[in-house]
Amino acid sequence: MKRPYLEITFRHGRPVAAYYYLPRRPDDRSIKTVKASPGILVDYTRGDRPIGIEITTPGRVSLEAVNRVLADLGLDLLQTEDFAPLLAA
């Protein structure tokens, strides 16, 4: 996968989690998860390359919080329209 994308998981019509998939190779697997900030975890490969961001409290995590994590990782920031599905949920 070359382009990042956001996936939201719902239960009873409410978002319970979200995952922002970062670019990865087909054989990449998460071997370590690190808490980046409240409600945000980052999954890493064996080579310490980030491959995804877990949003464990989607109703409480802001675009700004996710972008701080992305900036710390040296990755492109999300635009409002990229995060809009989570805000609408």
C-alpha positions as semicolon CSV with decimal commas, in nm:
position;residue;x (nm);y (nm);z (nm)
1;M;0,000;0,000;0,000
2;K;0,146;0,330;-0,104
3;R;-0,110;0,584;0,018
4;P;-0,224;0,626;0,378
5;Y;-0,592;0,589;0,460
6;L;-0,823;0,607;0,761
7;E;-1,044;0,315;0,868
8;I;-1,312;0,356;1,134
9;T;-1,472;0,070;1,330
10;F;-1,829;0,117;1,452
11;R;-2,034;-0,070;1,709
12;H;-2,404;0,005;1,747
13;G;-2,364;0,304;1,517
14;R;-2,087;0,467;1,720
15;P;-1,715;0,481;1,641
16;V;-1,517;0,265;1,882
17;A;-1,175;0,282;1,716
18;A;-0,995;0,413;1,412
19;Y;-0,676;0,315;1,236
20;Y;-0,467;0,534;1,010
21;Y;-0,276;0,303;0,778
22;L;0,065;0,440;0,680
23;P;0,252;0,333;0,365
24;R;0,379;-0,021;0,407
25;R;0,519;-0,315;0,221
26;P;0,304;-0,626;0,170
27;D;0,509;-0,828;0,421
28;D;0,523;-0,560;0,694
29;R;0,392;-0,669;1,034
30;S;0,358;-0,481;1,358
31;I;0,597;-0,610;1,620
32;K;0,574;-0,324;1,866
33;T;0,310;-0,072;1,971
34;V;0,401;0,251;2,150
35;K;0,172;0,500;2,321
36;A;0,227;0,834;2,146
37;S;-0,030;1,038;2,338
38;P;-0,359;0,977;2,520
39;G;-0,579;0,769;2,289
40;I;-0,312;0,732;2,020
41;L;-0,082;0,432;1,967
42;V;0,175;0,380;1,692
43;D;0,252;0,039;1,541
44;Y;0,610;-0,027;1,426
45;T;0,781;-0,292;1,215
46;R;1,089;-0,485;1,319
47;G;1,302;-0,204;1,171
48;D;1,123;0,059;1,383
49;R;0,934;0,197;1,084
50;P;0,584;0,325;1,172
51;I;0,310;0,147;0,975
52;G;-0,006;0,261;1,148
53;I;-0,166;0,484;1,405
54;E;-0,435;0,343;1,631
55;I;-0,692;0,590;1,761
56;T;-0,841;0,414;2,061
57;T;-1,075;0,694;2,171
58;P;-1,201;0,843;1,846
59;G;-1,448;1,078;2,013
60;R;-1,173;1,237;2,221
61;V;-0,881;1,259;1,980
62;S;-0,845;1,572;1,769
63;L;-0,692;1,629;1,430
64;E;-0,428;1,840;1,601
65;A;-0,332;1,550;1,830
66;V;-0,294;1,311;1,538
67;N;-0,093;1,569;1,344
68;R;0,144;1,616;1,640
69;V;0,216;1,243;1,631
70;L;0,263;1,248;1,253
71;A;0,499;1,547;1,284
72;D;0,700;1,367;1,553
73;L;0,732;1,072;1,314
74;G;0,842;1,301;1,029
75;L;0,535;1,216;0,820
76;D;0,291;1,426;0,619
77;L;0,014;1,583;0,823
78;L;-0,353;1,506;0,775
79;Q;-0,577;1,767;0,622
80;T;-0,920;1,843;0,765
81;E;-1,088;1,655;0,479
82;D;-0,878;1,345;0,554
83;F;-0,999;1,346;0,916
84;A;-1,358;1,450;0,834
85;P;-1,504;1,095;0,840
86;L;-1,397;1,057;1,202
87;L;-1,534;1,398;1,295
88;A;-1,865;1,314;1,129
89;A;-1,888;0,983;1,313
